[in-house]
Amino acid sequence: MVISRGPEYIKNRDFINRESTKYGYFIKGEYFNCEMDIRKKNTIKHLVGAFMPFNKTPKTAWTSIMMGIRQIRLFIDRHIAHWDDSKQWLSTFLDLKPF
């Protein structure tokens, strides 16, 4: 049994999409097939809300942290991140400098 709000609520959104000409990398991360309201301001609100003790029992700091991490981990299962060499700016030399 699949519980869904319907196909009109399914959204996709990039949360990172960058390409570096200096280091020669391309990174893209996106939420896909997500029915939650995934606007940026709501995503941050849900991240902070995951650690609040309102819906957790017993109401201790340890429970809030552990169940908050669990809640975020389950949410992260609905996103994908991809890291690759840049399509246009391939890195052929890596210069490491000490701090």
N, C-alpha and C positions, 0 to 999 in steps of 0.2 A: 504494500500500500504506500503510495506516494502522496504526501500532503503538499499542496502547492497553492499559491494565491492566483495562479493563472499565467499564461504566456505574456500578457501585457505588463506584468510586474518584473519580468526577467531583464536584468541590466548587465552591461559590461562597462568597465571603466579602467583606464590606465592609471596606476598610482605612481609609476616611474617610467620614463621613456627618455633615455639620455644616450648620447653618442659623444665620445671624447676624441678630439683630433690630436690631443697631446699624448694620451696613453694608448690610443687605438682600441678602445673597447666600445661595446654596445650593450646596454642593459635595458630590459623592458619587463615591467611587472604589471599585471592586470587582474582585476576581479572579473570572473566570468560566471555566467548563469546564476547571478546572485539576486535574490528577491528582496534583500534588505535594502533600505535607503542608503546607498553608498556614496552620497555626496560627501565631500571632504570634511565639512564641519560636523556631520553626523558620525563619520568614521572615528574622529578624535573623541567625540562624546561617548561613543560605545566603548572605545579603548579605556577611557577613564572609568566608565560605569562598570566595566567588567570586574574591577577591583573593589567596588563598593559593597559593604556588608548588608545591603537592604534585602537581597534575596538569597542569603547564605545562612546556613545554620550549622553549627553554633556561630554566633557573631563574635569571632575572635580575629585578630590580625592574621594569624597563620592560615585560618580557613579562607579569609578574603584573598590572600596572596595565592594560595594553592589552587583554589577554585577559579580565581581570575585567570591564572595561567592556563588552566584547562579550558576555560571558556574561549580564550583567545586562540588557543591551539585548534579548537574545533572550527572556529571561524576561518582560520588561515587555510584550512583544507579546501576552501573555495577560491583560492587564487593560485596564480602561476607566475613564476619569475624565470626569466631567460637571460643568460649572460653569454656573450659571444664576442669574437673579434669584430671590429668595425667593418662594415661592408666597403666603405670608401677609404678609411684611414687605417691601413694595416700597420701594426707595430713591427718593426724589423730590428729595433735596438732598444734595450732597456738600460737606462743609466740610473744606478742606485747610488745615492749620496748619503753619507752618515749625517746624523742630526747634529 
